[in-house]
Amino acid sequence: MKYLSPNKKLTGNFLAGSLLAAIAMAAPQAVAGDAAAERIKQLEQSLQAIQVELQRMKSESAQAAQKVKSIEQTATQTEQKINSLEERKAALLDKVDPLTQRIGSDITEKTRMLHFRGGFTHQMNQRNGSSIQSIVAPIGAQDQAGQDGWYVGAGIDWGLTRDMWGFMPKTTVFAELMFEYKQFGNHVQGNALANAPTMLVGAPQNPINVTVSQFTLTASPKIKFFEGSKIRPWIIPAGLAIHVMSPTSEAITYLAPGIQFGAGVDYNIWKDFFIGIDGRYQLVNKTDGVNLSGMTAGGYVGIGF
């Protein structure tokens, strides 16, 4: 075995120790470098995850903005529809009976009315007939009724339109069905046919009193103005009238058609109750020697329903 001097041995030990120390000092630095690299790698991964999350949030935000935009468009369309409905509602309210908007008013006019009439009547020509003045049965009193008389009647007005089918606002058209009884005398002495017994068999003159009357049935359009007002004038431009004469004509005819014209005024006194005045003229062609043309003037009481 080779012998080393103490100095060389000491130098070798020193070098070996220095090497070991250097190695010992370098080892922690290497370990620290690896940890830093690992940390950096983790940070990079976290950054990538954050970027992915930001991208997802941006996407969701864009979708939410799109939904908000869609909701705003829907809200706008809904508002437009509501405005359109409001306009239609306003247009309909303009056509609705204005009386329904007058809460608390005592005017409650309905679209139908039952009315009862009465008054004075005048016949343009004196009447003859089968049992009064007659050229068919010239024997007897041969009397005639007067031209003036009285009448009573009743009728129903049925509403058809409140604005004349769009031509005239606040102007109501009614369909009127009316009947009336007129009397021109009930002490008219009859001819031979109205004798007790009949003078046609040679009996003495004993004339029976004859009632001269007339029944009229009419169907007419009635136009009333100023809807919503307490006072409402009206007219009948023309209507159909059927007259039943009594006594009959000398040809034993008892029906005669004609045309009716009329005008009047309604006044709403309270709730559904009305009063009014009217005048009517009946134009009738001469039928078998009898002319039933005449007029009436009087008043009426009406009940709306």
Buried (B, 14 or more C-beta within 10 A) or exposed (E): EEEEEEEEEEEEEEEEEEEEEEEEEEEEEEEEEEEEEEEEEEEEEEEEEEEEEEEEEEEEEEEEEEEEEEEEEEEEEEEEEEEEEEEEEEEEEEEEBBBEEEEEEEBBBEBEBEBEBBBEBBBBEBBBBBBBBBEBBEBBBBBBBEBEBBBBBBBBBEBBBBBBEEEBEBBBBBBBBBBBBBBBBEEBBBBBBBBEEBBEEEEEEEBBEBEBBBBBBBBBBBBBBBBBBBEBBBBBEEBEBBBBBBBBBBEEBBEBEBBBBBBBBBBBEEEBEBBBBBBBBBBBEEBBBBBBBBBBBBBBBBBBE
